[in-house]
Amino acid sequence: MSENPDTHPPHTPTPRPGGRSARVRADVVAATLAEVTEKGYDGLTVDAVAARSGVHKATLYRRWGGVDGLVADALAASADQPWPLPDTGDLGEDLRRITHEVLAVFTDPDLGQTPTALITAAQRSDVGATALRAFFAARHSQAAEVAERAVARGELLAGTDGAEIVRAATAPLYYRLFVTGEPLDTRAAERAADAAALAARAGLFTPTATPETTAPETSTPEADAPESSAPKPHTPEAS
């Protein structure tokens, strides 16, 4: 992964919660999101974030270490935001609503610019990539509640991994958005949700789930029958 030249050595941001520190962090995160949305990773600089946030760049370097730390903390702040989850009483419908939300956010011409720019920027550095993994892990863990409810209703087996279900439902959407660039539409979103729901109901996300094995071959009367003793037909090759 390439690093933005406007960085110090990789650094994990350690902003202190509460009071003025929390306000500083909020201002810096907002400025980072605005800058990365407008200019992308390559145009993101500590100087620009400092000017937009009103926080001295020495503070930014000390607490965030450079642009990669700023991107990482913007992701961490996003992961901390509450995510209202659907509760329709049916796993399949809950998953459809989750994938519809992903579709709505990323395909909206205004709303989709910032998360798309942030995820793209995070993929450009090791620090950002680590933060991106943590972001999705947090989101999947939060959304696992839809599966926990389904277990309580008796819709799924006990021990079902809810985070894995949500990951399976949303992964095809992110694959289209950030890997292949294929169009993402309602049908694709619903198909991904339905496939994950079917797999979950089949018990594929439980610790005891194992892949099916090929059944051993069984003998058949035709296979066990001895070769016919009837004389072979006369052929020119045999003569």
Backbone hydrogen bonds in HBPLUS format (Angstrom, degrees):
<---DONOR---> <-ACCEPTOR-->    atom                        ^
c    i                          cat <-CA-CA->   ^        H-A-AA   ^      H-
h    n   atom  resd res      DA  || num        DHA   H-A  angle D-A-AA Bond
n    s   type  num  typ     dist DA aas  dist angle  dist       angle   num
A0008-HIS N   A0065-GLY O   3.11 MM  57  5.58 144.8  2.24 153.5 158.4     1
A0022-ALA N   A0018-GLY O   3.29 MM   4  4.86 150.3  2.38 105.1 109.5     2
A0022-ALA N   A0019-GLY O   3.09 MM   3  5.47 124.2  2.41 105.4 118.1     3
A0023-ARG N   A0019-GLY O   3.24 MM   4  6.66 152.8  2.32 147.2 155.0     4
A0024-VAL N   A0020-ARG O   2.84 MM   4  6.12 159.6  1.88 157.2 163.0     5
A0025-ARG N   A0021-SER O   2.92 MM   4  6.14 162.0  1.96 146.6 151.8     6
A0026-ALA N   A0022-ALA O   2.95 MM   4  6.15 161.3  1.98 145.9 150.9     7
A0027-ASP N   A0023-ARG O   2.95 MM   4  6.18 159.1  1.99 149.3 154.7     8
A0028-VAL N   A0024-VAL O   2.90 MM   4  6.11 159.3  1.94 153.7 159.7     9
A0029-VAL N   A0025-ARG O   2.81 MM   4  6.00 166.0  1.83 158.8 162.4    10
A0030-ALA N   A0026-ALA O   2.98 MM   4  6.10 165.2  2.00 146.6 151.0    11
A0031-ALA N   A0027-ASP O   2.97 MM   4  6.13 157.1  2.02 143.6 150.2    12
A0032-THR N   A0028-VAL O   2.83 MM   4  6.03 156.1  1.89 149.6 156.6    13
A0033-LEU N   A0029-VAL O   2.92 MM   4  6.16 163.2  1.94 155.2 159.0    14
A0034-ALA N   A0030-ALA O   3.02 MM   4  6.21 158.9  2.06 145.8 151.7    15
A0035-GLU N   A0031-ALA O   2.91 MM   4  6.06 162.9  1.94 150.3 155.0    16
A0036-VAL N   A0032-THR O   2.88 MM   4  6.02 168.0  1.90 154.7 158.1    17
A0037-THR N   A0033-LEU O   3.01 MM   4  5.99 148.8  2.11 139.9 148.3    18
A0038-GLU N   A0034-ALA O   3.07 MM   4  6.23 155.5  2.13 144.4 150.5    19
A0039-LYS N   A0035-GLU O   2.81 MM   4  5.83 159.7  1.85 153.3 159.2    20
A0040-GLY N   A0036-VAL O   2.84 MM   4  4.47 141.1  1.99 116.2 124.0    21
A0043-GLY N   A0040-GLY O   3.27 MM   3  5.47 134.6  2.49  99.6 111.1    22
A0044-LEU N   A0041-TYR O   3.17 MM   3  5.14 157.5  2.22 102.7 109.6    23
A0049-VAL N   A0045-THR O   3.14 MM   4  6.43 160.0  2.19 147.2 152.5    24
A0050-ALA N   A0046-VAL O   2.81 MM   4  5.99 157.3  1.86 153.0 159.8    25
A0051-ALA N   A0047-ASP O   2.93 MM   4  6.16 159.2  1.97 148.5 153.8    26
A0052-ARG N   A0048-ALA O   2.98 MM   4  6.13 159.0  2.03 146.6 152.3    27
A0053-SER N   A0049-VAL O   2.88 MM   4  5.87 156.9  1.93 147.1 153.5    28
A0054-GLY N   A0050-ALA O   2.85 MM   4  5.57 141.5  2.00 142.7 151.3    29
A0059-THR N   A0056-HIS O   2.96 MM   3  5.43 127.8  2.24 108.9 121.5    30
A0060-LEU N   A0056-HIS O   3.21 MM   4  6.66 151.8  2.29 144.4 152.8    31
A0061-TYR N   A0057-LYS O   2.91 MM   4  6.18 162.4  1.94 152.7 156.0    32
A0062-ARG N   A0058-ALA O   2.95 MM   4  6.09 155.6  2.01 141.8 149.1    33
A0063-ARG N   A0059-THR O   2.89 MM   4  6.01 163.9  1.92 153.5 157.0    34
A0064-TRP N   A0060-LEU O   2.73 MM   4  5.37 151.8  1.81 142.5 151.4    35
A0065-GLY N   A0061-TYR O   2.96 MM   4  4.30 134.0  2.17 105.2 115.8    36
A0070-LEU N   A0066-GLY O   3.13 MM   4  6.44 147.0  2.24 145.4 155.4    37
A0071-VAL N   A0067-VAL O   2.93 MM   4  6.20 158.4  1.98 152.1 156.4    38
A0072-ALA N   A0068-ASP O   2.96 MM   4  6.14 161.0  1.99 144.8 150.6    39
A0073-ASP N   A0069-GLY O   2.94 MM   4  6.10 155.0  2.01 142.5 148.8    40
A0074-ALA N   A0070-LEU O   2.98 MM   4  6.16 146.8  2.09 143.0 152.1    41
A0075-LEU N   A0071-VAL O   3.09 MM   4  6.41 151.2  2.18 148.0 155.0    42
A0076-ALA N   A0072-ALA O   3.00 MM   4  6.33 155.1  2.06 144.0 151.3    43
A0077-ALA N   A0073-ASP O   2.84 MM   4  6.03 158.0  1.89 147.8 153.1    44
A0078-SER N   A0074-ALA O   3.05 MM   4  6.22 148.1  2.16 137.5 146.0    45
A0079-ALA N   A0075-LEU O   2.90 MM   4  6.20 152.6  1.98 150.5 157.9    46
A0080-ASP N   A0076-ALA O   3.18 MM   4  6.44 134.6  2.40 138.5 149.7    47
A0080-ASP N   A0077-ALA O   3.23 MM   3  5.17 132.0  2.48  91.9 104.5    48
A0081-GLN N   A0078-SER O   3.12 MM   3  5.40 154.3  2.19 106.1 113.9    49
A0094-ASP N   A0090-ASP O   2.98 MM   4  6.21 158.3  2.03 153.7 160.5    50
A0095-LEU N   A0091-LEU O   2.90 MM   4  6.16 162.8  1.93 159.5 163.4    51
A0096-ARG N   A0092-GLY O   2.97 MM   4  6.19 151.0  2.05 141.6 150.2    52
A0097-ARG N   A0093-GLU O   2.99 MM   4  6.23 153.8  2.06 146.7 153.0    53
A0098-ILE N   A0094-ASP O   3.05 MM   4  6.38 147.3  2.16 144.1 153.3    54
A0099-THR N   A0095-LEU O   2.95 MM   4  6.24 166.8  1.96 155.3 157.7    55
A0100-HIS N   A0096-ARG O   2.80 MM   4  5.96 149.2  1.89 145.3 155.0    56
A0101-GLU N   A0097-ARG O   3.00 MM   4  6.16 145.5  2.13 136.8 145.0    57
A0101-GLU N   A0098-ILE O   3.12 MM   3  5.14 120.0  2.50  93.3 107.9    58
A0102-VAL N   A0098-ILE O   3.11 MM   4  6.50 158.2  2.16 150.3 155.3    59
A0103-LEU N   A0099-THR O   2.93 MM   4  6.13 164.5  1.95 148.1 152.6    60
A0104-ALA N   A0100-HIS O   2.79 MM   4  6.00 160.3  1.83 148.5 154.0    61
A0105-VAL N   A0101-GLU O   2.94 MM   4  6.13 164.5  1.97 154.7 157.8    62
A0106-PHE N   A0102-VAL O   3.07 MM   4  6.18 176.3  2.07 158.1 158.9    63
A0107-THR N   A0103-LEU O   3.03 MM   4  5.88 143.3  2.17 147.0 154.9    64
A0112-GLY N   A0108-ASP O   2.94 MM   4  5.15 153.3  2.01 134.9 142.6    65
A0116-THR N   A0112-GLY O   3.16 MM   4  5.99 154.7  2.23 144.2 151.9    66
A0117-ALA N   A0113-GLN O   2.95 MM   4  6.02 159.6  1.99 145.9 151.9    67
A0118-LEU N   A0114-THR O   2.89 MM   4  6.04 159.2  1.93 156.4 162.5    68
A0119-ILE N   A0115-PRO O   2.99 MM   4  6.05 167.7  2.01 148.0 151.1    69
A0120-THR N   A0116-THR O   3.01 MM   4  6.08 161.5  2.04 146.5 152.3    70
A0121-ALA N   A0117-ALA O   2.91 MM   4  6.02 153.3  1.98 142.4 149.8    71
A0122-ALA N   A0118-LEU O   2.91 MM   4  6.11 154.6  1.98 146.7 153.9    72
A0123-GLN N   A0119-ILE O   3.22 MM   4  6.44 138.7  2.40 142.9 152.1    73
A0124-ARG N   A0121-ALA O   3.00 MM   3  5.42 162.9  2.03 115.4 120.0    74
A0129-ALA N   A0125-SER O   2.88 MM   4  6.05 159.7  1.93 149.1 155.2    75
A0130-THR N   A0126-ASP O   2.99 MM   4  6.14 157.1  2.04 147.0 152.3    76
A0131-ALA N   A0127-VAL O   3.11 MM   4  6.37 157.4  2.17 144.9 151.0    77
A0132-LEU N   A0128-GLY O   2.81 MM   4  6.07 147.2  1.92 148.0 158.2    78
A0133-ARG N   A0129-ALA O   3.01 MM   4  6.28 156.3  2.07 148.0 152.8    79
A0134-ALA N   A0130-THR O   3.10 MM   4  6.38 157.2  2.15 144.9 151.1    80
A0135-PHE N   A0131-ALA O   2.85 MM   4  6.07 149.4  1.94 144.6 153.4    81
A0136-PHE N   A0132-LEU O   3.03 MM   4  6.33 168.5  2.05 155.9 156.3    82
A0137-ALA N   A0133-ARG O   2.93 MM   4  6.08 156.7  1.99 146.9 154.3    83
A0138-ALA N   A0134-ALA O   2.95 MM   4  6.12 154.3  2.02 145.3 151.5    84
A0139-ARG N   A0135-PHE O   2.99 MM   4  6.29 161.3  2.03 151.9 157.1    85
A0140-HIS N   A0136-PHE O   2.85 MM   4  5.99 167.2  1.86 154.4 157.7    86
A0141-SER N   A0137-ALA O   2.97 MM   4  6.04 153.1  2.04 140.5 148.3    87
A0142-GLN N   A0138-ALA O   2.95 MM   4  6.20 155.1  2.02 148.2 154.5    88
A0143-ALA N   A0139-ARG O   2.96 MM   4  6.18 166.1  1.98 153.0 156.6    89
A0144-ALA N   A0140-HIS O   2.98 MM   4  6.06 120.9  2.34 137.9 151.7    90
A0144-ALA N   A0141-SER O   3.36 MM   3  5.19 144.2  2.49  92.2 102.1    91
A0145-GLU N   A0142-GLN O   3.39 MM   3  6.33 170.4  2.40 119.7 122.0    92
A0146-VAL N   A0143-ALA O   3.11 MM   3  6.12 161.5  2.14 129.2 130.5    93
A0147-ALA N   A0144-ALA O   2.99 MM   3  5.41 130.3  2.25 108.3 120.6    94
A0148-GLU N   A0144-ALA O   3.07 MM   4  6.45 154.1  2.13 148.9 157.0    95
A0149-ARG N   A0145-GLU O   2.97 MM   4  6.22 155.4  2.03 151.3 155.9    96
A0150-ALA N   A0146-VAL O   3.22 MM   4  6.40 149.6  2.32 130.6 138.8    97
A0151-VAL N   A0147-ALA O   2.86 MM   4  6.20 148.7  1.96 151.6 159.8    98
A0152-ALA N   A0148-GLU O   3.06 MM   4  6.33 159.5  2.10 144.4 149.7    99
A0153-ARG N   A0149-ARG O   2.94 MM   4  6.25 140.8  2.09 145.2 156.2   100
A0155-GLU N   A0150-ALA O   2.80 MM   5  5.05 141.9  1.94 168.8 160.9   101
A0154-GLY N   A0151-VAL O   2.95 MM   3  5.05 149.8  2.04 103.5 113.3   102
A0160-THR N   A0157-LEU O   3.27 MM   3  5.88 141.1  2.43 138.7 137.2   103
A0161-ASP N   A0205-PHE O   2.73 MM  44  5.45 164.6  1.75 155.9 159.8   104
A0165-ILE N   A0161-ASP O   3.22 MM   4  6.59 144.9  2.35 143.6 153.4   105
A0165-ILE N   A0162-GLY O   3.11 MM   3  5.07 121.3  2.47  94.0 108.8   106
A0166-VAL N   A0162-GLY O   3.09 MM   4  6.43 163.5  2.12 156.1 158.8   107
A0167-ARG N   A0163-ALA O   2.93 MM   4  6.12 155.7  1.99 144.9 152.5   108
A0168-ALA N   A0164-GLU O   2.94 MM   4  6.10 155.6  2.00 141.8 148.0   109
A0169-ALA N   A0165-ILE O   2.95 MM   4  6.25 145.8  2.07 146.1 156.0   110
A0170-THR N   A0166-VAL O   3.00 MM   4  6.18 153.8  2.07 151.9 157.5   111
A0171-ALA N   A0167-ARG O   2.86 MM   4  5.66 150.0  1.95 150.2 157.0   112
A0173-LEU N   A0170-THR O   2.98 MM   3  5.41 131.6  2.22 111.4 124.5   113
A0174-TYR N   A0170-THR O   3.23 MM   4  6.62 160.5  2.27 157.4 162.6   114
A0175-TYR N   A0171-ALA O   2.90 MM   4  6.05 151.2  1.98 154.5 163.4   115
A0176-ARG N   A0172-PRO O   3.22 MM   4  6.37 154.2  2.29 135.8 140.8   116
A0177-LEU N   A0173-LEU O   2.96 MM   4  6.24 159.5  2.00 148.9 155.4   117
A0178-PHE N   A0174-TYR O   2.85 MM   4  5.80 167.9  1.86 152.5 154.4   118
A0179-VAL N   A0175-TYR O   2.94 MM   4  5.06 141.2  2.09 131.2 137.9   119
A0180-THR N   A0175-TYR O   3.04 MM   5  6.43 159.5  2.08 155.7 162.3   120
A0181-GLY N   A0176-ARG O   2.82 MM   5  5.14 125.6  2.12 132.6 144.9   121
A0189-ALA N   A0185-ASP O   3.06 MM   4  6.35 158.5  2.10 153.9 160.4   122
A0190-GLU N   A0186-THR O   2.89 MM   4  6.11 163.3  1.92 156.7 160.8   123
A0191-ARG N   A0187-ARG O   2.89 MM   4  5.98 157.2  1.94 149.2 155.8   124
A0192-ALA N   A0188-ALA O   3.10 MM   4  6.24 157.2  2.16 143.9 149.1   125
A0193-ALA N   A0189-ALA O   3.16 MM   4  6.43 158.3  2.21 144.3 150.0   126
A0194-ASP N   A0190-GLU O   2.86 MM   4  6.03 164.3  1.89 153.2 157.6   127
A0195-ALA N   A0191-ARG O   2.96 MM   4  6.07 158.4  2.01 147.6 153.2   128
A0196-ALA N   A0192-ALA O   3.14 MM   4  6.32 159.5  2.19 144.8 149.9   129
A0197-ALA N   A0193-ALA O   2.97 MM   4  6.21 156.0  2.03 149.1 156.0   130
A0198-LEU N   A0194-ASP O   2.94 MM   4  6.15 162.1  1.97 151.2 155.5   131
A0199-ALA N   A0195-ALA O   3.03 MM   4  6.22 163.0  2.06 148.2 152.8   132
A0200-ALA N   A0196-ALA O   2.91 MM   4  6.07 154.4  1.97 145.5 152.9   133
A0201-ARG N   A0197-ALA O   2.94 MM   4  6.18 162.5  1.97 152.2 156.3   134
A0202-ALA N   A0198-LEU O   3.03 MM   4  6.22 136.2  2.23 139.9 151.8   135
A0204-LEU N   A0199-ALA O   3.09 MM   5  5.57 163.8  2.12 161.4 156.3   136
A0203-GLY N   A0200-ALA O   2.98 MM   3  5.21 158.2  2.02 107.0 113.5   137
A0209-ALA N   A0206-THR O   3.03 MM   3  5.38 164.7  2.06 114.9 119.9   138
A0223-ALA N   A0220-THR O   2.89 MM   3  5.08 114.7  2.32 100.5 117.1   139
A0224-ASP N   A0220-THR O   2.87 MM   4  6.13 154.8  1.93 161.7 169.6   140
A0225-ALA N   A0221-PRO O   2.99 MM   4  5.92 129.3  2.25 141.0 151.8   141
A0238-ALA N   A0235-THR O   3.06 MM   3  5.22 127.8  2.34 100.1 113.4   142
A0239-SER N   A0236-PRO O   3.32 MM   3  5.27 144.8  2.45  96.0 105.6   143
